[in-house]
Amino acid sequence: MQLAINGGKKLRDKPFPAYNTIGKEEEEAVLRVLRSGKLSTYIGSWHDDFYGGTEVRALEKEWAEYFGSKHAISVNSATSGLYAAVGALGITAGDEVIVSPYTMSASATAILLYGGIPVFADIEEEFFCIDPKSVESKITSKTKAIMAVDIFGQPSDYRALREIADKHNLKIIEDCAQAPYAKLDGKFAGTLGDIGIFSLNYHKHIHSGEGGIVVTNSDELAFKIQLIRNHAEVVIGAKGYKEKSELHNMLGFNYRMTEIEASIARVQLLKLKDLVEQRVENVLYMEERFKKMPFLKVPPIRDGAAHSYYVHILVFDEKIAGVHRNRFIDAVKAELPPTIMRDDSAVLLSYGYVKPLYLQPLYQEKICFGEYPFNHTEREYKKGDCPVCEDMHYNKIITHELMRPGMSRDDMDDVVRAFEKVWENRGELS
């Protein structure tokens, strides 16, 4: 049977179902807000409404209770949450924050915003999260924090990271955008660092269109995050802080979530457990088939962890396949509907995830705010800095979302059959 990439008949033309978690409940929540006439009640000065409106405060209370965190602070995106977290830790010019190179760009640009210097540690070969051994090797007298990313839905190794952080007096920011409802040792991802950030962006497990939640057990950090979210510089004086306070002249932004977004997020939170359980069930179903393919490896789950599968990862073995991963996956994609033909991101089906961040022009040219903040460091960013990450991205990792809720067994069978067809006819790819 000739491969579609060579002119043969496609295995499937019918598009896969869209991922849609929005229903009648969200519609009713939005209508409730619209009928109230209060789409946002924030005031950017010291006042009771400094903390937001009814829906925002209800969401924060419900989120904190759900995940077992003392504080939950809503923001208009997880990116804003990352920025607020770095600011709350007092990162300033020349301070170093160790971060994974295999993540969405905001994990590192949040550091640059405050004049900090991102220091990229390599990732784990099995789990793809930041490698604690690499982290420890990167620590200097300038290191102030670790930015760990729960990539693809699996928690980082916070047992080892906490030990390192305590040893060197560092804080841990946990970027949990891809891992809501994942767990480590019975605790929810997002609550495993000093500050955790969740995403409510439209393509996450649950969403409110845009939005994010920051959690922490620290009263001090929570208040600083609330200040940064809502024009801190005009609030501090009115609240009575002295001129020489550490909060003096603290710079704030408008990172505020609307009442409509909060109302949607409240409903979505109630769906999270079921949606993650569907992802896990679908992954287990597909893996039984993928495990039978000698050129693919199904990555393990960290001991004591529960995965929430933002995407499903397969590891490709070129030596067994006899062809490079990219050529093989191009052939698989050609067998399936054109809606999955989006490269350069982990949308539906792709090779790799994102280019290691330090290879982006921002770091190669070391130009951000002019030369700032790179003029505060002699650190260079070059190919080979994180060899595991580069090998995984350019040669081994396959990402796909074709295990998300809404996919039927027949849909998933077609995905697996596309891999099987290409494997059986791999001689056509040479």
Order of alpha helices (4+ residues) and beta strands (2+ residues): alpha-alpha-beta-alpha-beta-alpha-beta-alpha-beta-alpha-beta-beta-beta-beta-beta-alpha-alpha-alpha-beta-beta-beta-alpha-alpha-beta-alpha-alpha-beta-alpha
